[in-house]
Structure formats: C-alpha cells, structure tokens
C-alpha cells in the first residue's frame, strides 16, 4: 500500500477521499430531498369553501395567519407539525384533535341521534372510524385550486375562532404569554385559518397515497392518523445507518495502518509557547469575557423558561409575562446559546491564526476589535429587536429588525446580514494571519484545513436567508434543518476539532500528520451524522 502515500507525508490520500465521498453522497441526498420538498409541499388552496361554495378562508388568509404566527413569536410558545417550543401546544395537533371530535359529534347526532359520550364502545368505534375516513378524504381540486370543507369542518373552524382567542387571553392558559396578547378579530381569523390548513395537511391523504402530506403526523387516532410503516422503517434505518457507518469509519481508520492512522512517535517541537502572545491575540481576551457573560445569561433565561412551565401566572409573586413573557425568554435562551458558542469559535479562530502563521499581519488587532464591535451590535441589537418585535412595537419592521418568528433563526433579517458580514471579515482576518503557513511545507496542510473549516461557517449560514415570512412552511423548515444540523451541529463542531488539533500541534503534543488525521476522522463522523440527521427530519 505504499502507493497510497502522497505529498501529505505519511498520510494516505484515502483520508481526503473519504471526506470527499461523504460530502458528495450526503449533499446529493440533501439536494435531492430539497428538490422533493419544493415539489411535494402540501398545496395551499387559493380558496377554501363550504359545501355550497361560500368562501370560508383564502390563501392570503393562510399566509397572513402564518405571518401573525411569526410576528407574535408563537413558534417559541408552541409548535407546528412538532417543530418549535414545547411550552404551549402543537397548534396543528390541537386544531386537528378538536376537528376530529367535532366531526365525530356531528356523525353521532346524524347516525344515533345522541352525543358521542352517550354511545357504547362499538358505536363509538364505528363513529371514530367514519370520522377518520371523512377527514382522510382529499377534497382539494388542483384544477380550480379550491378546497371544499364538510359542514362539520366549517363548523369546527367557526367554533375554534373563540377557542384560540381565549387561549391568548391570560398567561395561565398559554404558559406565560402577555395578557390579551392577540385580540384583533381579523388576526385571530387569519391565525386560525393557518392552523386549519396545517391540520388539513396533516390528516388528508396525499393524492394516490394512503397517508397524509406529513406522513400522518401528528399522531391522532380520532382522525385516523397513526404512524406509517415507511416512517417507522426509515426512522429505524437512519439510526442503524448512523451507528453502523460510525462503527465502520472507526474500524477502518483505527484498524488498518496503511491508512496512516498510527503515529511514528516522533518528537514535535512546540511552536506556541506560554507567555508569548501577539497584540491581536491579547485583543481576543475581551471575547472570552463576553462568552462567559452570555453563557451566564443563557443559563438564567433557561431557568426562567422552566419556571414558566411550573407557574406561568407568577414569577415569585410578580407577573413577569407583562414585561418578559415566556416566548421572549425562550427566544433569548436559544439565541444566547448560539451567540456564546459562535463568539467562542470566532475568538478561538482569531487567537490561533497568528500562531499558525507565526506573526500578526499589519492591522490585525484593529480587525479583531472591529469584529468584536460587530458581534456586540448583532448580539445586543438582535436581542432588543426580538423583544420589541414580539411586543408589537416595530410595526412593519418586525421581520427585518425584530423577531422573525422561526425557532433558532429568531433574529431579524438585518441582524442576520450583519452577522454574515462579520463572519466574512473574520475569514479575511484568518486568511491574512495564516498566510505565511500556507507556504511552509510542514504547516501548509494544517493551515489549509483550518481555513476550509472556517470558511464553511459563513457559507453554510446562507440557507438562513433563503426564505421570507410568507415562504411555504415546509420549505422554511427544510432550510432550518440545514442550519440546525449542518451549520450548528456539523461545521461548527468540525471547526472546534480543527482548533483542538491546531492547539495540540502548536503545543508539540502531536505532529501535523496526526492532527490532520483527527480532523479528517471528525469530518467524516460529524458531517455524516449531520447529513443523516437532516435527511431524517425531512422524512
């Protein structure tokens, strides 16, 4: 296997090939799933009418309801199709359950002349089965782009207008939202239209299929929603594939020496010495102070969020919901986690880059300070904007400088753009700092891996800007999974491993060859698991 050695020293080319193969296969699957999501997303009817053709609600009502849902930050209170916070209910599931009960009550009166509770077990089973059959029937006409509701479905929609208005009235009902949070009749009507559409998509069978647009999620026996065999099979297979592939990677890369895993035991001279720092490295100290403060704030927000679940109407005798309601506290809890992690990674990169390159490039310290100011503006500006947004103080500016409403991507679009710009400046600073190492035979490869891992962070944040407030909910969730599983859980963690490898190399603990092996192995494991996780969530 001597031919497997390359200019990488004693490191086999199969390390690089394995990463390329994982990325090629994984992103082929992800791109294919993205195309399928765009193609097969549940339709939003132009008109939803009753059996006599009268309009109940329209597409603009559904999309307007989605905007109400986002503008009020309700994804940080409850969920849609299981995605969001778990303080409040799953709005799609709650609507569907009431719809199923209303349909069953209507059938009980028609068939037996009484209420559902008055029926015997066998009669209830007949009614439940018939209600599920009715709700599963797809009455959407793609030719006219019209959905027809049964009398029971229309009646349930009208009744649930009052139900959901009551939900948003007092904090005790909704686990800590402000009192009388949404009381505008038009906004309630639009919001319930959005809930009705999500419930319809979750129960109505896809054309030609025996399962719904959401693969019968959420589980609701009263509506005939139970897990499909395919959903169970692919869930199990994804877990088996993840564990088996991880074991296979560890087996091959740990067992066979021809891949260049085992070290030679050579002495490595340290290149990063205690007490020897550059001006730009000392300038990163303030980053780590901010990281500690953000971590503390995140922990405090987590405690407040937990308290809302236990006692939503009072925070040790104080009604906190009027100033800091539960959904803004949870928003800050998530955003602060992302911010302190991102700030730590940015600071770590800026700290290590000069040690790889050997010196500070001209103006590096000023650049470090500039990125620090940019991070402070994004962090504190977005947190304030989110509070102003859910307080309905930003009017039409809510999407850009307030609270976008998407879990994990709550910060306004303008803050996202500023964050991306700050990350690009960060990449430029890293590139300049490691410049000399890219020409050094012994440090070139580790410098390249450092830069590649860093560049992936701003690049894979771009999907966070591929949607707006009226983009189809299924499409948005697809891009959210890219951010959650690939950006946060994939490339961020890969960059951490690169930084650890660089630190060990610079301290003389391992050779540059061993450091690169660790990075390649981590790339296969983390990126592979991130891709599997993203694909599994789509299914």
C-alpha positions in Angstrom: 0.0 0.0 0.0 3.0 2.3 -0.3 1.4 3.9 -3.4 -1.3 5.3 -1.1 1.2 7.8 0.3 1.3 11.2 -1.2 2.9 14.6 -0.6 0.9 14.6 2.6 3.9 12.9 4.2 2.8 9.6 5.7 -0.9 10.4 5.4 -2.9 8.3 3.0 -4.9 10.0 0.3 -7.9 7.9 1.5 -8.4 10.3 4.3 -9.1 13.1 1.9 -11.1 10.8 -0.4 -13.3 9.6 2.5 -14.3 13.2 3.3 -15.0 14.0 -0.3 -17.1 10.8 -0.7 -19.1 11.5 2.4 -19.8 15.1 1.3 -20.6 14.1 -2.3 -23.0 11.3 -1.3 -24.5 13.3 1.6 -25.1 16.5 -0.3 -26.5 14.6 -3.3 -29.1 13.2 -0.9 -29.8 16.6 0.7 -30.1 18.4 -2.6 -32.5 15.7 -3.8 -34.6 16.0 -0.7 -34.6 19.8 -1.0 -36.0 19.4 -4.6 -38.6 16.9 -3.3 -39.6 19.4 -0.6 -40.3 22.1 -3.1 -42.1 19.8 -5.4 -44.3 17.9 -2.9 -45.0 20.5 -0.3 -48.7 20.4 0.7 -50.7 22.9 -1.5 -52.2 26.0 -0.1 -55.7 26.3 -1.8 -56.5 29.7 -3.4 -59.9 29.3 -1.8 -61.3 27.1 0.9 -65.1 26.9 0.6 -68.1 25.2 2.3 -70.3 22.6 0.6 -72.4 25.4 -1.0 -69.4 27.2 -2.4 -69.2 30.0 0.0 -65.6 31.1 0.9 -64.5 30.2 4.4 -60.9 31.5 4.1 -58.4 32.1 1.3 -54.7 31.5 0.6 -54.0 35.1 1.6 -55.7 34.3 4.9 -53.5 31.3 5.5 -50.3 33.2 4.6 -51.5 36.1 6.6 -52.0 33.8 9.5 -48.5 32.4 9.1 -47.3 36.0 9.4 -49.3 36.5 12.5 -47.9 33.3 13.9 -44.3 34.6 13.2 -44.8 38.2 14.1 -46.1 37.3 17.6 -43.3 34.7 18.1 -45.7 31.8 18.6 -43.1 29.2 17.5 -41.4 30.0 20.8 -44.6 29.1 22.6 -46.0 26.1 20.8 -45.2 24.0 17.7 -46.5 23.4 14.1 -46.1 19.8 13.0 -43.9 19.2 16.0 -41.4 22.0 15.3 -41.0 24.8 17.8 -41.2 25.2 21.6 -42.9 22.8 23.9 -44.3 25.2 26.4 -47.7 25.6 24.7 -49.5 23.1 22.5 -48.8 21.8 19.0 -51.2 24.2 17.3 -51.7 21.9 14.3 -52.3 18.9 16.6 -54.7 20.8 18.9 -56.7 22.0 16.0 -56.8 18.5 14.5 -58.0 16.9 17.7 -60.9 19.4 18.1 -61.7 18.9 14.4 -61.8 15.2 14.9 -64.1 15.4 17.9 -66.4 17.9 16.2 -66.7 15.6 13.2 -67.4 12.6 15.4 -70.0 14.5 17.4 -71.7 15.5 14.1 -71.8 11.9 12.9 -73.1 10.7 16.3 -76.0 13.0 16.1 -76.7 12.1 12.5 -76.4 8.3 12.9 -77.6 7.7 16.5 -79.3 10.9 17.5 -77.1 11.5 20.5 -73.8 12.7 21.7 -70.5 10.8 21.3 -70.2 10.3 25.1 -73.6 8.6 25.2 -72.6 5.9 22.8 -71.4 2.4 23.6 -67.9 1.2 22.7 -68.9 -0.5 19.5 -70.9 2.5 18.3 -68.0 4.9 19.3 -65.6 2.7 17.2 -67.9 3.0 14.2 -68.2 6.8 14.5 -64.4 7.2 15.1 -63.6 5.1 12.0 -66.1 7.0 9.9 -64.8 10.4 11.2 -61.2 9.3 10.2 -62.4 8.3 6.8 -64.1 11.6 6.2 -61.1 13.6 7.3 -58.7 11.5 5.3 -60.6 12.1 2.1 -58.8 14.7 -0.1 -61.4 17.2 -1.4 -58.8 19.6 -2.8 -59.2 20.3 -6.6 -55.9 21.2 -8.2 -57.7 22.3 -11.3 -59.6 25.1 -9.6 -57.1 25.4 -6.6 -60.1 25.0 -4.3 -60.6 23.0 -1.1 -64.1 22.0 0.0 -64.9 21.7 3.7 -67.6 19.5 5.1 -70.3 21.0 7.3 -68.5 19.7 10.4 -65.2 21.1 9.3 -66.7 24.5 8.6 -68.5 24.5 12.0 -65.3 23.4 13.7 -63.4 26.3 12.1 -66.0 28.8 13.3 -66.1 27.4 16.8 -62.3 27.4 17.1 -62.1 31.1 16.5 -63.4 31.7 20.0 -61.3 28.8 21.4 -58.0 30.3 20.2 -58.9 33.8 21.2 -59.4 32.6 24.7 -56.1 30.8 24.6 -54.3 34.1 24.0 -56.2 35.9 26.8 -54.5 35.1 30.1 -50.9 33.8 30.8 -52.3 30.8 32.8 -53.9 29.5 29.6 -50.9 29.8 27.4 -47.9 29.4 29.8 -46.7 32.9 30.0 -47.8 35.0 27.0 -48.9 38.6 27.7 -52.5 39.2 28.8 -54.9 39.7 25.9 -51.9 39.1 23.6 -53.9 38.7 20.3 -57.3 40.1 20.5 -57.8 41.6 17.0 -60.6 39.6 15.3 -59.0 39.7 11.9 -55.7 38.5 13.2 -57.4 35.7 15.1 -59.3 34.7 12.0 -56.1 34.6 9.9 -54.2 32.7 12.5 -57.0 30.0 12.9 -57.0 29.7 9.0 -53.3 28.9 9.2 -53.9 26.3 12.0 -56.8 24.8 9.9 -54.6 24.5 6.9 -51.8 22.8 8.9 -54.3 20.4 10.4 -55.8 19.6 6.9 -52.3 18.9 5.5 -51.5 16.6 8.5 -54.6 14.4 8.1 -55.7 14.5 4.4 -54.3 11.8 2.3 -51.9 12.8 -0.5 -53.3 12.1 -3.9 -52.9 8.4 -4.7 -51.4 7.6 -1.3 -52.8 6.2 2.0 -51.0 8.7 4.2 -51.1 12.5 4.7 -48.9 15.2 3.4 -47.0 15.0 6.8 -46.9 11.2 6.8 -49.8 11.1 9.3 -48.0 13.4 11.8 -49.2 14.3 14.4 -50.5 11.1 15.9 -54.3 11.4 16.3 -56.3 8.1 16.4 -59.6 10.0 16.4 -58.7 11.4 13.0 -57.2 8.1 11.7 -53.6 9.4 12.0 -51.2 6.6 13.0 -47.5 6.2 12.1 -47.0 4.7 8.7 -44.8 1.6 8.2 -42.5 3.6 6.0 -42.0 6.2 8.7 -41.1 3.6 11.3 -38.8 1.7 8.8 -36.9 4.8 7.7 -36.6 6.1 11.3 -35.0 2.8 12.3 -32.8 2.6 9.2 -31.5 6.1 9.8 -30.4 5.2 13.3 -28.9 1.9 12.2 -27.1 3.6 9.3 -25.7 6.3 11.6 -24.4 3.8 14.2 -23.1 1.3 11.6 -21.4 3.9 9.5 -19.8 5.4 12.6 -18.5 1.9 13.6 -17.3 1.2 10.1 -15.3 4.5 10.0 -13.7 3.8 13.3 -12.9 0.3 12.4 -11.2 1.0 9.1 -9.4 4.2 10.2 -8.3 2.6 13.5 -7.5 -0.9 12.5 -5.5 -0.6 9.3 -2.2 1.1 9.4 -2.0 1.6 5.6 -4.4 4.4 6.0 -1.7 6.2 8.0 -3.5 6.2 11.4 -0.7 5.0 13.7 1.8 7.6 14.6 5.6 7.3 14.4 6.3 8.6 17.9 8.5 11.4 16.6 9.3 14.3 18.8 7.4 17.5 17.9 8.8 20.9 18.8 6.2 23.2 20.3 5.5 26.4 18.3 3.1 28.1 20.7 4.9 29.0 23.9 3.4 30.2 27.2 3.7 33.9 27.7 4.5 34.7 24.1 1.4 36.4 22.5 0.8 38.9 19.8 -1.2 42.1 20.1 -4.1 40.6 18.2 -4.1 37.5 20.5 -4.3 39.7 23.6 -7.1 41.6 21.9 -9.2 38.5 21.9 -9.4 38.3 25.7 -12.5 40.5 25.8 -14.3 38.0 23.6 -13.9 35.3 26.2 -15.3 37.7 28.9 -18.3 38.3 26.8 -18.6 34.5 26.2 -18.8 33.9 29.9 -21.4 36.6 30.4 -23.5 35.3 27.5 -23.3 31.8 29.0 -24.5 33.1 32.4 -27.4 35.0 30.7 -28.4 31.9 28.8 -28.5 29.8 31.9 -30.7 32.4 33.7 -33.0 32.5 30.7 -33.3 28.7 30.8 -34.2 28.9 34.5 -36.9 31.5 33.8 -38.3 29.4 30.9 -38.5 26.3 33.2 -40.3 28.5 35.8 -43.0 29.4 33.3 -43.8 25.8 32.8 -44.2 25.3 36.6 -46.0 28.6 37.4 -46.9 30.6 34.2 -49.0 33.2 36.1 -46.5 34.3 38.6 -42.7 34.6 38.9 -42.3 34.5 42.7 -45.3 36.8 43.1 -44.6 39.0 40.2 -46.4 38.8 36.8 -43.3 38.6 34.6 -45.3 37.9 31.5 -46.3 41.6 31.1 -42.6 42.6 30.6 -40.7 39.4 29.7 -43.2 36.9 28.5 -42.3 33.2 28.2 -41.8 33.2 24.4 -39.2 36.1 24.5 -37.4 34.4 27.4 -37.2 31.2 25.5 -36.1 33.1 22.4 -33.2 34.7 24.3 -32.4 31.3 25.8 -31.8 29.8 22.3 -30.2 32.9 20.8 -27.8 33.3 23.7 -26.7 29.7 23.3 -25.9 30.3 19.6 -24.2 33.6 20.3 -21.9 32.5 23.1 -20.9 29.4 21.1 -20.3 31.4 17.9 -18.4 34.1 19.8 -16.2 31.5 21.4 -15.4 29.9 18.0 -14.7 33.3 16.4 -12.4 34.2 19.3 -10.7 30.8 19.1 -10.0 31.2 15.4 -8.6 34.7 15.9 -6.4 33.5 18.8 -4.9 30.6 16.9 -4.5 32.1 13.4 -1.4 34.2 14.3 0.2 31.2 16.0 -0.2 29.2 12.8 1.2 32.0 10.6 3.9 32.9 13.0 3.1 36.6 13.4 0.5 39.3 13.3 -0.2 40.8 9.8 -0.4 44.6 9.7 -3.8 45.9 11.0 -4.8 42.5 12.6 -5.5 44.0 16.0 -7.8 46.6 14.5 -9.6 43.9 12.6 -10.1 41.9 15.8 -11.5 44.9 17.5 -13.8 45.6 14.5 -15.2 42.1 14.6 -15.8 42.4 18.3 -17.8 45.6 17.9 -19.8 43.9 15.1 -20.6 40.9 17.3 -21.7 43.2 20.2 -24.0 45.1 17.8 -25.5 41.9 16.4 -26.0 40.3 19.8 -27.5 43.1 21.8 -29.2 44.7 18.8 -31.0 41.5 17.9 -31.9 40.6 21.5 -33.5 44.1 21.9 -35.1 43.9 18.5 -36.7 40.5 19.3 -38.3 41.9 22.5 -39.6 45.0 20.6 -40.9 42.7 17.8 -43.0 40.4 20.0 -44.2 43.5 21.9 -45.6 44.7 18.5 -43.6 47.9 18.7 -41.9 47.7 15.4 -44.9 47.6 13.1 -43.8 46.6 9.6 -40.2 46.4 10.6 -40.7 43.3 12.7 -39.2 40.9 10.1 -36.1 42.9 9.4 -35.0 44.2 12.9 -37.4 42.4 15.2 -38.3 38.8 15.7 -38.6 36.7 12.5 -40.5 34.0 14.4 -38.6 30.9 13.2 -37.2 28.9 16.1 -33.3 29.1 16.2 -33.5 31.8 13.5 -35.4 34.3 15.5 -33.2 37.3 14.9 -34.4 39.8 12.3 -33.1 39.6 8.7 -31.0 42.7 9.0 -29.1 41.2 12.0 -28.6 38.0 10.0 -27.0 40.1 7.2 -24.7 41.9 9.7 -23.7 38.6 11.3 -22.8 37.2 7.8 -20.8 40.3 7.1 -19.0 40.0 10.4 -18.1 36.3 9.6 -16.8 37.3 6.2 -14.5 39.9 7.9 -13.4 37.2 10.3 -12.5 34.9 7.4 -10.4 37.6 5.9 -8.5 38.1 9.2 -7.9 34.4 9.5 -6.7 34.2 5.9 -4.2 37.0 6.4 -2.9 35.7 9.7 -2.2 32.1 8.4 -0.7 33.4 5.2 2.9 32.5 5.9 2.0 29.0 6.9 0.3 28.3 3.6 3.8 28.4 2.0 5.5 26.4 4.7 5.9 22.7 3.9 5.4 21.5 7.4 2.4 23.7 8.3 0.7 24.2 4.9 -1.8 21.3 5.3 -2.9 22.2 8.8 -3.3 25.8 7.8 -5.5 24.8 4.8 -7.7 22.6 6.9 -8.1 25.5 9.4 -9.2 27.8 6.7 -11.5 25.3 5.0 -13.3 24.6 8.2 -13.6 28.3 9.0 -15.0 29.2 5.5 -17.7 26.6 5.9 -19.2 28.5 8.8 -20.4 31.7 6.8 -21.1 29.6 3.7 -23.5 27.2 5.4 -25.2 30.1 7.2 -26.6 31.3 3.9 -29.7 29.0 3.9 -30.9 31.1 6.8 -31.7 33.8 4.3 -33.4 31.7 1.6 -36.9 32.4 2.8 -39.3 35.1 4.0 -42.3 35.4 6.2 -44.7 34.0 3.5 -42.5 31.2 2.2 -44.2 27.8 2.4 -43.8 26.4 5.9 -42.4 23.1 4.6 -39.7 24.8 2.6 -38.7 27.0 5.5 -38.3 24.0 7.8 -36.1 22.4 5.3 -33.7 25.3 5.3 -34.0 25.4 9.1 -32.7 21.9 9.3 -29.7 22.9 7.2 -28.9 25.5 9.8 -29.6 23.3 12.9 -27.9 20.1 11.7 -25.3 21.2 9.3 -24.3 24.7 10.5 -24.5 24.3 14.3 -24.1 20.5 14.7 -21.8 19.9 11.7 -19.5 22.6 10.6 -19.3 24.4 14.0 -18.2 21.2 15.7 -15.8 20.4 12.9 -14.2 23.8 13.4 -13.8 23.0 17.1 -12.0 19.8 16.3 -9.7 21.7 13.9 -8.9 24.2 16.7 -8.2 21.4 19.2 -5.9 19.7 16.6 -4.1 23.0 15.9 -3.6 23.6 19.7 -2.2 20.1 20.2 0.1 20.6 17.2 1.3 24.0 18.2 2.0 22.8 21.7 4.1 19.9 20.4 1.7 17.2 21.7 1.1 15.7 18.2 2.6 16.0 14.7 0.9 17.9 11.9 0.2 14.5 10.3 -1.6 13.2 13.4 -3.5 16.5 13.8 -4.8 16.1 10.2 -5.9 12.6 10.8 -8.0 13.7 13.7 -9.6 16.4 11.6 -10.4 14.1 8.7 -11.9 11.5 11.0 -14.0 14.1 12.7 -15.1 15.5 9.3 -16.4 12.0 8.3 -18.2 11.4 11.6 -19.7 14.9 12.2 -20.7 15.7 8.7 -22.0 12.2 8.1 -24.2 12.4 11.2 -25.3 15.9 10.4 -26.4 14.9 6.9 -28.2 11.8 8.3 -30.0 13.9 10.9 -31.1 16.5 8.3 -32.4 13.8 5.9 -34.2 12.0 8.7 -36.1 15.1 9.9 -37.3 15.8 6.4 -38.9 12.4 6.2 
